[in-house]
Amino acid sequence: MKRGWPPYGFALVGLGLILLFNAVASPGFLALEIRDGQVFGSLIDILNRAAPVVLVSLGMTLVIAAGGVDLSVGSSMAIASAAAGVLLAPPPGAPFDPVSSAPLVVLAALAAAGLCGALNGILVGWVGMQPIVATLALMVAGRGVAQLITQGQIIVIDSPEFEALGTGSAAGLPTPVVLAGVCLAALILAVRRTAWGLFTEAVGSNPRAAQLAGLPVRGIKMAAYTVCGLAAGLAGSIACADIQAADANNTGLYLELDAILAVSIGGGLLTGGRFSLAGAAVGAVLMQALTTTLLSRGVPPPIALSAKAGLIIAVVLFQSLAFRQAIARRRAASA
């Protein structure tokens, strides 16, 4: 890529074109309004809807960078949501009273999802299972565990303090947007200001060489999967607070696919090594912006999904150096 051109540059261009189209087709699309100290507008709505995907994509970025993949993030979200719902509204016969402290409930949800991530890390890093097999097992079993926790029911919660996690605001922006932004900034600082990011890239690029160099390969993989689980736990808590219910059947369903696509669109290598946390966030926002645009235009969902797939393929192709070189050679030959 050109010098100074970020790996997610084409994703930024795609996002800019979508926003430009909306600005032309819908005057006032880019307008922002402040009411009661909170910012409102279509852009804010897109960021708010994209926040859970951004969170999951950040964790997925680290896992893929370390040479793995996590297909269980959706189930981890469901487990976190189920844990939060049961604590806030215990089913009849539960051996404990409702927990009134929202921070404690969120911590419990994070712990449950983080444990799922740590389990994946153990299976991949220490047991030596293939990442797709280990996480696929938890993808299937984890949603079953979430359904067991909720006894197969949708648990309706009534906790204004917890609901603010999904519907409230902070610093004038929706709480999910603020949380996603804080997590993005914190992880960027962690991987770029410490050796963690370099070690993760080394393990993903060549785990054998990294091991011979003395890097704790197992620990690095464990850390990546655990962080991915924690990110899924926060996203699951936000989803639960947003709909004010714990739905083990649908929370996080197929979100792992969106997260993997966001990593790819954001310039990360699915084979491991090079990664971009900012790029993954841009990729997640790009997909949400496209989905919002198509649905707001009355495009039927099947066609909208096809258009979404087409844009993703186009962005990934243009990010490929080999593809751009092939186009350049063809142009030179026809000149």
C-alpha positions, 0 to 999 in steps of 0.5 A: 500500500502507499506510504502513509495509507492505513491498512483499512484505507479502502474501508474508510473510503467505502464508509465515506462513500456510503455517508456521502450517498446518504448525505445527498439522498437524504438532506439532513442525514449528517445533521446532529442535534443536541437535546438535554445534553445528548447528541442525536442524529443518524450518525449517532444511531449507526455508531450505537447499533455498531457498538456491540459488533465493534467490541466483539471485533476488537477481541476477534482481532487479537485472536486472529492476529495470534493465528486463531479464530473464535467462533464462540463469541456469539454464544459467549454473549448469550451466556453473559446476557443469561447470567445478567438476566438471572441475577437481576430477575431470578427464576422461581425457586432460585436459591438467591435474591435479585442482585440490585447492584448493576456493576456487580451484575456486569462483572459477573457477566464479564466473568462468565464470558471471560471464563469461556474465552479462557477455556478456548485459550486452554484448548487451543494453547495448551491442549493443542486443538485446532482453533476452529474445532475448539471454538466451534464446540463452545459455539454449540455448547455455549448457547445450550448453557445459556438456555439452561441458565435461563431455563429456556425462557426470555427473562425480562428485567426491570433495572433502570441502573442496568438498562442505562448500559444499553439505553443511557448516555455518557458525555453526550453520547450513547453509553454503548458508543462510549464503552466501545470507544474507551475499549478501543483506545485502551486496547490500542494503547495496550498493544502499541505501547507495550510488547504485547502487540509485537508478541501477538503478531510474532506468534500469529506470523510464525508460532514456531519461530516465536517459541524458539525466540523464547516468547510465551506462545501459550500465554499470548494465545490465552490472553487473546482468547480471554480478552475476546471473551471479555469483549463478548461479555460486555457486548452481551451485557449491552445487548441485554440492557438494550432490549431489557431482557435476556434472550439466550436463543438470539443474543449474539446469533451469527455475530461471530461472522460479522466480527470476522468480516470486520477484521478482514475489511479492516485490513487484518490478515486472517492467516495471523500476524498483521492486525489493526484494531482501528481497522476492525472498528471501521469495518464494523461501522462500515457494515452497520452503515451499509445495512442501515442505508439499504434498509432505510431505502426499502431494500428487501433484506435478501437483496440487502444481504447480497449487496452487503456481501458484494461490498465486503468482497470489493473492499477486501479485493482492493486491499489485496496488493496482488489484486491491485498489481494485476489491475495495474499490469492489465492497464499497462498492457492495454495502454 
